Amino acid sequence: MQGEVSQSGTTSFAEIAEAMGSLVQQGKIRGWGMCNDNAYGLMGSLGAARALGVEGPCVMQNDYSLINRRVEVRVRVRGP
């Protein structure tokens, strides 16, 4: 996969996990994460990383502010 360009214009979970895992193994980054994705994308990337034996995503960040709270619609936080 390294150095190949996808003909469809999209990048697979495996391609992302392989590239980011390689950067972690080389010591160029400590970890990696995802932004503005959903649970499907997060689990797809985590599964691909596990299958490849590389470091998976360690953080997920969504848009959130006092004005933009749409993440609360998609995510239900379990209370005590």
Biopython code that builds the backbone (N, CA, C, O; Angstrom):
import numpy as np
from Bio.PDB.StructureBuilder import StructureBuilder

atoms = [
    (1, "MET", "N", (0.795, -1.199, 0.000)),
    (1, "MET", "CA", (0.000, 0.000, 0.000)),
    (1, "MET", "C", (0.837, 1.263, 0.000)),
    (1, "MET", "O", (0.410, 2.291, -0.527)),
    (2, "GLN", "N", (1.991, 1.202, 0.569)),
    (2, "GLN", "CA", (2.793, 2.406, 0.731)),
    (2, "GLN", "C", (3.115, 3.043, -0.607)),
    (2, "GLN", "O", (3.644, 2.387, -1.505)),
    (3, "GLY", "N", (2.796, 4.323, -0.740)),
    (3, "GLY", "CA", (3.102, 5.055, -1.940)),
    (3, "GLY", "C", (2.057, 4.943, -3.035)),
    (3, "GLY", "O", (2.149, 5.630, -4.052)),
    (4, "GLU", "N", (1.046, 4.072, -2.838)),
    (4, "GLU", "CA", (0.017, 3.909, -3.851)),
    (4, "GLU", "C", (-1.050, 4.990, -3.709)),
    (4, "GLU", "O", (-1.347, 5.448, -2.606)),
    (5, "VAL", "N", (-1.614, 5.384, -4.834)),
    (5, "VAL", "CA", (-2.700, 6.360, -4.841)),
    (5, "VAL", "C", (-3.975, 5.630, -5.210)),
    (5, "VAL", "O", (-4.025, 4.926, -6.219)),
    (6, "SER", "N", (-5.001, 5.793, -4.400)),
    (6, "SER", "CA", (-6.277, 5.145, -4.653)),
    (6, "SER", "C", (-6.914, 5.710, -5.914)),
    (6, "SER", "O", (-6.945, 6.924, -6.111)),
    (7, "GLN", "N", (-7.419, 4.830, -6.762)),
    (7, "GLN", "CA", (-8.055, 5.257, -8.011)),
    (7, "GLN", "C", (-9.440, 5.856, -7.752)),
    (7, "GLN", "O", (-9.932, 6.651, -8.553)),
    (8, "SER", "N", (-10.069, 5.476, -6.636)),
    (8, "SER", "CA", (-11.426, 5.966, -6.347)),
    (8, "SER", "C", (-11.429, 7.346, -5.711)),
    (8, "SER", "O", (-12.484, 7.971, -5.601)),
    (9, "GLY", "N", (-10.275, 7.827, -5.293)),
    (9, "GLY", "CA", (-10.211, 9.131, -4.644)),
    (9, "GLY", "C", (-10.539, 9.079, -3.163)),
    (9, "GLY", "O", (-10.613, 10.116, -2.505)),
    (10, "THR", "N", (-10.737, 7.875, -2.634)),
    (10, "THR", "CA", (-10.998, 7.724, -1.206)),
    (10, "THR", "C", (-9.848, 6.957, -0.565)),
    (10, "THR", "O", (-9.069, 6.290, -1.247)),
    (11, "THR", "N", (-9.757, 7.063, 0.737)),
    (11, "THR", "CA", (-8.711, 6.369, 1.479)),
    (11, "THR", "C", (-9.375, 5.380, 2.427)),
    (11, "THR", "O", (-10.290, 5.748, 3.164)),
    (12, "SER", "N", (-8.929, 4.141, 2.416)),
    (12, "SER", "CA", (-9.535, 3.109, 3.251)),
    (12, "SER", "C", (-9.054, 3.221, 4.695)),
    (12, "SER", "O", (-8.042, 3.858, 4.988)),
    (13, "PHE", "N", (-9.806, 2.587, 5.578)),
    (13, "PHE", "CA", (-9.408, 2.542, 6.989)),
    (13, "PHE", "C", (-8.028, 1.904, 7.116)),
    (13, "PHE", "O", (-7.203, 2.358, 7.909)),
    (14, "ALA", "N", (-7.777, 0.857, 6.338)),
    (14, "ALA", "CA", (-6.492, 0.167, 6.411)),
    (14, "ALA", "C", (-5.344, 1.063, 5.963)),
    (14, "ALA", "O", (-4.269, 1.036, 6.562)),
    (15, "GLU", "N", (-5.561, 1.855, 4.917)),
    (15, "GLU", "CA", (-4.509, 2.763, 4.443)),
    (15, "GLU", "C", (-4.166, 3.804, 5.506)),
    (15, "GLU", "O", (-2.996, 4.104, 5.745)),
    (16, "ILE", "N", (-5.192, 4.344, 6.132)),
    (16, "ILE", "CA", (-4.969, 5.351, 7.183)),
    (16, "ILE", "C", (-4.248, 4.728, 8.360)),
    (16, "ILE", "O", (-3.262, 5.277, 8.853)),
    (17, "ALA", "N", (-4.739, 3.576, 8.816)),
    (17, "ALA", "CA", (-4.137, 2.913, 9.976)),
    (17, "ALA", "C", (-2.692, 2.528, 9.709)),
    (17, "ALA", "O", (-1.836, 2.674, 10.581)),
    (18, "GLU", "N", (-2.416, 2.036, 8.505)),
    (18, "GLU", "CA", (-1.043, 1.644, 8.151)),
    (18, "GLU", "C", (-0.116, 2.854, 8.159)),
    (18, "GLU", "O", (0.983, 2.795, 8.712)),
    (19, "ALA", "N", (-0.553, 3.943, 7.552)),
    (19, "ALA", "CA", (0.284, 5.149, 7.484)),
    (19, "ALA", "C", (0.525, 5.731, 8.866)),
    (19, "ALA", "O", (1.658, 6.069, 9.211)),
    (20, "MET", "N", (-0.529, 5.849, 9.656)),
    (20, "MET", "CA", (-0.384, 6.447, 10.984)),
    (20, "MET", "C", (0.395, 5.517, 11.914)),
    (20, "MET", "O", (1.216, 5.980, 12.706)),
    (21, "GLY", "N", (0.143, 4.215, 11.825)),
    (21, "GLY", "CA", (0.893, 3.256, 12.637)),
    (21, "GLY", "C", (2.374, 3.285, 12.318)),
    (21, "GLY", "O", (3.211, 3.147, 13.210)),
    (22, "SER", "N", (2.696, 3.463, 11.055)),
    (22, "SER", "CA", (4.094, 3.562, 10.642)),
    (22, "SER", "C", (4.760, 4.795, 11.252)),
    (22, "SER", "O", (5.906, 4.729, 11.698)),
    (23, "LEU", "N", (4.043, 5.915, 11.270)),
    (23, "LEU", "CA", (4.595, 7.139, 11.873)),
    (23, "LEU", "C", (4.828, 6.969, 13.367)),
    (23, "LEU", "O", (5.817, 7.467, 13.905)),
    (24, "VAL", "N", (3.911, 6.260, 14.043)),
    (24, "VAL", "CA", (4.094, 5.996, 15.479)),
    (24, "VAL", "C", (5.329, 5.119, 15.678)),
    (24, "VAL", "O", (6.162, 5.411, 16.537)),
    (25, "GLN", "N", (5.454, 4.047, 14.892)),
    (25, "GLN", "CA", (6.590, 3.131, 15.029)),
    (25, "GLN", "C", (7.921, 3.821, 14.754)),
    (25, "GLN", "O", (8.935, 3.479, 15.361)),
    (26, "GLN", "N", (7.921, 4.790, 13.845)),
    (26, "GLN", "CA", (9.147, 5.542, 13.532)),
    (26, "GLN", "C", (9.453, 6.601, 14.579)),
    (26, "GLN", "O", (10.521, 7.213, 14.544)),
    (27, "GLY", "N", (8.541, 6.825, 15.500)),
    (27, "GLY", "CA", (8.746, 7.832, 16.530)),
    (27, "GLY", "C", (8.476, 9.254, 16.057)),
    (27, "GLY", "O", (8.831, 10.210, 16.747)),
    (28, "LYS", "N", (7.856, 9.406, 14.894)),
    (28, "LYS", "CA", (7.568, 10.743, 14.369)),
    (28, "LYS", "C", (6.351, 11.370, 15.034)),
    (28, "LYS", "O", (6.249, 12.594, 15.119)),
    (29, "ILE", "N", (5.434, 10.541, 15.504)),
    (29, "ILE", "CA", (4.276, 11.014, 16.265)),
    (29, "ILE", "C", (4.064, 10.074, 17.442)),
    (29, "ILE", "O", (4.493, 8.921, 17.404)),
    (30, "ARG", "N", (3.410, 10.559, 18.481)),
    (30, "ARG", "CA", (3.141, 9.723, 19.656)),
    (30, "ARG", "C", (1.834, 8.963, 19.537)),
    (30, "ARG", "O", (1.693, 7.870, 20.083)),
    (31, "GLY", "N", (0.894, 9.533, 18.833)),
    (31, "GLY", "CA", (-0.409, 8.909, 18.661)),
    (31, "GLY", "C", (-1.177, 9.664, 17.598)),
    (31, "GLY", "O", (-0.719, 10.687, 17.090)),
    (32, "TRP", "N", (-2.346, 9.152, 17.268)),
    (32, "TRP", "CA", (-3.157, 9.801, 16.252)),
    (32, "TRP", "C", (-4.624, 9.643, 16.606)),
    (32, "TRP", "O", (-5.007, 8.784, 17.400)),
    (33, "GLY", "N", (-5.428, 10.490, 15.999)),
    (33, "GLY", "CA", (-6.846, 10.454, 16.293)),
    (33, "GLY", "C", (-7.674, 10.832, 15.082)),
    (33, "GLY", "O", (-7.170, 10.951, 13.965)),
    (34, "MET", "N", (-8.952, 11.014, 15.337)),
    (34, "MET", "CA", (-9.894, 11.312, 14.266)),
    (34, "MET", "C", (-10.710, 12.535, 14.648)),
    (34, "MET", "O", (-10.877, 12.845, 15.828)),
    (35, "CYS", "N", (-11.208, 13.216, 13.648)),
    (35, "CYS", "CA", (-11.974, 14.436, 13.877)),
    (35, "CYS", "C", (-13.249, 14.398, 13.033)),
    (35, "CYS", "O", (-13.221, 14.035, 11.857)),
    (36, "ASN", "N", (-14.355, 14.774, 13.650)),
    (36, "ASN", "CA", (-15.648, 14.887, 12.959)),
    (36, "ASN", "C", (-16.049, 13.605, 12.240)),
    (36, "ASN", "O", (-16.546, 13.651, 11.115)),
    (37, "ASP", "N", (-15.837, 12.478, 12.877)),
    (37, "ASP", "CA", (-16.252, 11.193, 12.328)),
    (37, "ASP", "C", (-17.345, 10.625, 13.222)),
    (37, "ASP", "O", (-17.766, 11.274, 14.179)),
    (38, "ASN", "N", (-17.797, 9.438, 12.922)),
    (38, "ASN", "CA", (-18.820, 8.804, 13.739)),
    (38, "ASN", "C", (-18.278, 7.493, 14.304)),
    (38, "ASN", "O", (-17.118, 7.147, 14.079)),
    (39, "ALA", "N", (-19.116, 6.770, 15.032)),
    (39, "ALA", "CA", (-18.680, 5.519, 15.657)),
    (39, "ALA", "C", (-18.253, 4.495, 14.618)),
    (39, "ALA", "O", (-17.321, 3.727, 14.856)),
    (40, "TYR", "N", (-18.922, 4.471, 13.464)),
    (40, "TYR", "CA", (-18.556, 3.537, 12.401)),
    (40, "TYR", "C", (-17.122, 3.797, 11.930)),
    (40, "TYR", "O", (-16.339, 2.859, 11.779)),
    (41, "GLY", "N", (-16.783, 5.049, 11.701)),
    (41, "GLY", "CA", (-15.439, 5.396, 11.254)),
    (41, "GLY", "C", (-14.388, 5.089, 12.303)),
    (41, "GLY", "O", (-13.311, 4.584, 11.986)),
    (42, "LEU", "N", (-14.701, 5.394, 13.549)),
    (42, "LEU", "CA", (-13.763, 5.127, 14.639)),
    (42, "LEU", "C", (-13.504, 3.630, 14.776)),
    (42, "LEU", "O", (-12.354, 3.206, 14.882)),
    (43, "MET", "N", (-14.567, 2.832, 14.774)),
    (43, "MET", "CA", (-14.397, 1.384, 14.922)),
    (43, "MET", "C", (-13.751, 0.767, 13.679)),
    (43, "MET", "O", (-13.004, -0.205, 13.791)),
    (44, "GLY", "N", (-14.029, 1.319, 12.509)),
    (44, "GLY", "CA", (-13.380, 0.830, 11.290)),
    (44, "GLY", "C", (-11.883, 1.044, 11.333)),
    (44, "GLY", "O", (-11.109, 0.161, 10.962)),
    (45, "SER", "N", (-11.475, 2.222, 11.787)),
    (45, "SER", "CA", (-10.046, 2.530, 11.887)),
    (45, "SER", "C", (-9.379, 1.697, 12.975)),
    (45, "SER", "O", (-8.259, 1.216, 12.799)),
    (46, "LEU", "N", (-10.065, 1.530, 14.093)),
    (46, "LEU", "CA", (-9.516, 0.723, 15.189)),
    (46, "LEU", "C", (-9.375, -0.738, 14.764)),
    (46, "LEU", "O", (-8.354, -1.369, 15.034)),
    (47, "GLY", "N", (-10.396, -1.272, 14.101)),
    (47, "GLY", "CA", (-10.337, -2.658, 13.617)),
    (47, "GLY", "C", (-9.226, -2.871, 12.604)),
    (47, "GLY", "O", (-8.526, -3.882, 12.645)),
    (48, "ALA", "N", (-9.066, -1.921, 11.695)),
    (48, "ALA", "CA", (-8.002, -2.024, 10.690)),
    (48, "ALA", "C", (-6.633, -1.989, 11.354)),
    (48, "ALA", "O", (-5.739, -2.751, 10.984)),
    (49, "ALA", "N", (-6.469, -1.107, 12.332)),
    (49, "ALA", "CA", (-5.182, -1.012, 13.037)),
    (49, "ALA", "C", (-4.870, -2.311, 13.772)),
    (49, "ALA", "O", (-3.739, -2.798, 13.734)),
    (50, "ARG", "N", (-5.870, -2.865, 14.435)),
    (50, "ARG", "CA", (-5.654, -4.137, 15.143)),
    (50, "ARG", "C", (-5.279, -5.252, 14.165)),
    (50, "ARG", "O", (-4.380, -6.047, 14.440)),
    (51, "ALA", "N", (-5.970, -5.307, 13.024)),
    (51, "ALA", "CA", (-5.677, -6.341, 12.023)),
    (51, "ALA", "C", (-4.260, -6.201, 11.466)),
    (51, "ALA", "O", (-3.626, -7.201, 11.129)),
    (52, "LEU", "N", (-3.767, -4.979, 11.369)),
    (52, "LEU", "CA", (-2.418, -4.723, 10.857)),
    (52, "LEU", "C", (-1.346, -4.806, 11.944)),
    (52, "LEU", "O", (-0.151, -4.820, 11.648)),
    (53, "GLY", "N", (-1.784, -4.861, 13.205)),
    (53, "GLY", "CA", (-0.829, -4.925, 14.313)),
    (53, "GLY", "C", (-0.131, -3.605, 14.585)),
    (53, "GLY", "O", (1.010, -3.583, 15.046)),
    (54, "VAL", "N", (-0.822, -2.494, 14.298)),
    (54, "VAL", "CA", (-0.238, -1.174, 14.549)),
    (54, "VAL", "C", (-1.087, -0.418, 15.569)),
    (54, "VAL", "O", (-2.199, -0.825, 15.907)),
    (55, "GLU", "N", (-0.536, 0.683, 16.044)),
    (55, "GLU", "CA", (-1.221, 1.526, 17.024)),
    (55, "GLU", "C", (-2.498, 2.111, 16.416)),
    (55, "GLU", "O", (-2.471, 2.664, 15.316)),
    (56, "GLY", "N", (-3.599, 1.987, 17.127)),
    (56, "GLY", "CA", (-4.873, 2.522, 16.654)),
    (56, "GLY", "C", (-5.075, 3.958, 17.112)),
    (56, "GLY", "O", (-4.235, 4.515, 17.819)),
    (57, "PRO", "N", (-6.188, 4.556, 16.710)),
    (57, "PRO", "CA", (-6.466, 5.931, 17.131)),
    (57, "PRO", "C", (-6.635, 6.012, 18.639)),
    (57, "PRO", "O", (-7.204, 5.109, 19.252)),
    (58, "CYS", "N", (-6.141, 7.092, 19.240)),
    (58, "CYS", "CA", (-6.212, 7.236, 20.691)),
    (58, "CYS", "C", (-7.114, 8.387, 21.115)),
    (58, "CYS", "O", (-7.309, 8.612, 22.309)),
    (59, "VAL", "N", (-7.666, 9.117, 20.151)),
    (59, "VAL", "CA", (-8.511, 10.259, 20.494)),
    (59, "VAL", "C", (-9.536, 10.489, 19.387)),
    (59, "VAL", "O", (-9.299, 10.188, 18.217)),
    (60, "MET", "N", (-10.684, 11.034, 19.796)),
    (60, "MET", "CA", (-11.735, 11.395, 18.846)),
    (60, "MET", "C", (-12.203, 12.791, 19.221)),
    (60, "MET", "O", (-12.539, 13.037, 20.380)),
    (61, "GLN", "N", (-12.230, 13.701, 18.268)),
    (61, "GLN", "CA", (-12.647, 15.077, 18.538)),
    (61, "GLN", "C", (-13.758, 15.462, 17.574)),
    (61, "GLN", "O", (-13.616, 15.322, 16.359)),
    (62, "ASN", "N", (-14.846, 15.940, 18.115)),
    (62, "ASN", "CA", (-15.955, 16.423, 17.302)),
    (62, "ASN", "C", (-16.131, 17.917, 17.515)),
    (62, "ASN", "O", (-15.657, 18.479, 18.502)),
    (63, "ASP", "N", (-16.820, 18.549, 16.573)),
    (63, "ASP", "CA", (-17.169, 19.962, 16.744)),
    (63, "ASP", "C", (-18.050, 20.090, 17.979)),
    (63, "ASP", "O", (-19.012, 19.340, 18.140)),
    (64, "TYR", "N", (-17.726, 21.026, 18.836)),
    (64, "TYR", "CA", (-18.549, 21.249, 20.016)),
    (64, "TYR", "C", (-18.269, 22.642, 20.565)),
    (64, "TYR", "O", (-17.115, 23.022, 20.762)),
    (65, "SER", "N", (-19.320, 23.389, 20.807)),
    (65, "SER", "CA", (-19.196, 24.705, 21.419)),
    (65, "SER", "C", (-20.557, 25.048, 22.015)),
    (65, "SER", "O", (-21.498, 24.260, 21.919)),
    (66, "LEU", "N", (-20.657, 26.203, 22.620)),
    (66, "LEU", "CA", (-21.947, 26.619, 23.162)),
    (66, "LEU", "C", (-22.990, 26.778, 22.058)),
    (66, "LEU", "O", (-24.184, 26.593, 22.291)),
    (67, "ILE", "N", (-22.532, 27.119, 20.867)),
    (67, "ILE", "CA", (-23.448, 27.309, 19.749)),
    (67, "ILE", "C", (-23.678, 25.999, 18.991)),
    (67, "ILE", "O", (-24.812, 25.690, 18.625)),
    (68, "ASN", "N", (-22.633, 25.243, 18.759)),
    (68, "ASN", "CA", (-22.715, 23.997, 17.998)),
    (68, "ASN", "C", (-22.702, 22.812, 18.961)),
    (68, "ASN", "O", (-21.633, 22.402, 19.414)),
    (69, "ARG", "N", (-23.856, 22.263, 19.275)),
    (69, "ARG", "CA", (-23.961, 21.145, 20.211)),
    (69, "ARG", "C", (-24.591, 19.931, 19.540)),
    (69, "ARG", "O", (-25.183, 19.094, 20.222)),
    (70, "ARG", "N", (-24.479, 19.818, 18.229)),
    (70, "ARG", "CA", (-25.147, 18.739, 17.529)),
    (70, "ARG", "C", (-24.625, 17.358, 17.916)),
    (70, "ARG", "O", (-25.326, 16.363, 17.732)),
    (71, "VAL", "N", (-23.411, 17.283, 18.446)),
    (71, "VAL", "CA", (-22.884, 15.986, 18.867)),
    (71, "VAL", "C", (-23.746, 15.377, 19.965)),
    (71, "VAL", "O", (-23.806, 14.154, 20.088)),
    (72, "GLU", "N", (-24.410, 16.199, 20.759)),
    (72, "GLU", "CA", (-25.267, 15.688, 21.815)),
    (72, "GLU", "C", (-26.466, 14.933, 21.250)),
    (72, "GLU", "O", (-27.045, 14.090, 21.935)),
    (73, "VAL", "N", (-26.833, 15.221, 20.036)),
    (73, "VAL", "CA", (-27.943, 14.527, 19.400)),
    (73, "VAL", "C", (-27.522, 13.101, 19.039)),
    (73, "VAL", "O", (-28.327, 12.174, 19.139)),
    (74, "ARG", "N", (-26.266, 12.921, 18.618)),
    (74, "ARG", "CA", (-25.778, 11.616, 18.168)),
    (74, "ARG", "C", (-25.186, 10.776, 19.283)),
    (74, "ARG", "O", (-25.141, 9.552, 19.164)),
    (75, "VAL", "N", (-24.735, 11.388, 20.354)),
    (75, "VAL", "CA", (-24.042, 10.679, 21.418)),
    (75, "VAL", "C", (-24.824, 10.821, 22.716)),
    (75, "VAL", "O", (-25.143, 11.932, 23.138)),
    (76, "ARG", "N", (-25.125, 9.717, 23.333)),
    (76, "ARG", "CA", (-25.795, 9.752, 24.621)),
    (76, "ARG", "C", (-24.777, 9.342, 25.681)),
    (76, "ARG", "O", (-24.270, 8.221, 25.666)),
    (77, "VAL", "N", (-24.491, 10.241, 26.580)),
    (77, "VAL", "CA", (-23.529, 9.965, 27.645)),
    (77, "VAL", "C", (-24.273, 9.287, 28.792)),
    (77, "VAL", "O", (-25.325, 9.751, 29.233)),
    (78, "ARG", "N", (-23.711, 8.193, 29.258)),
    (78, "ARG", "CA", (-24.336, 7.462, 30.376)),
    (78, "ARG", "C", (-23.978, 8.151, 31.682)),
    (78, "ARG", "O", (-22.803, 8.370, 31.979)),
    (79, "GLY", "N", (-24.965, 8.479, 32.432)),
    (79, "GLY", "CA", (-24.768, 9.135, 33.718)),
    (79, "GLY", "C", (-24.589, 8.125, 34.837)),
    (79, "GLY", "O", (-24.685, 6.916, 34.626)),
    (80, "PRO", "N", (-24.325, 8.645, 36.042)),
    (80, "PRO", "CA", (-24.137, 7.739, 37.198)),
    (80, "PRO", "C", (-25.392, 7.025, 37.589)),
    (80, "PRO", "O", (-25.385, 6.238, 38.535)),
]
sb = StructureBuilder()
sb.init_structure("model")
sb.init_model(0)
sb.init_chain("A")
sb.init_seg("    ")
for serial, (resi, resn, name, xyz) in enumerate(atoms, 1):
    if name == "N":
        sb.init_residue(resn, " ", resi, " ")
    sb.init_atom(name, np.array(xyz, "f"), 0.0, 1.0, " ", f" {name:<3s}", serial, name[0])
structure = sb.get_structure()
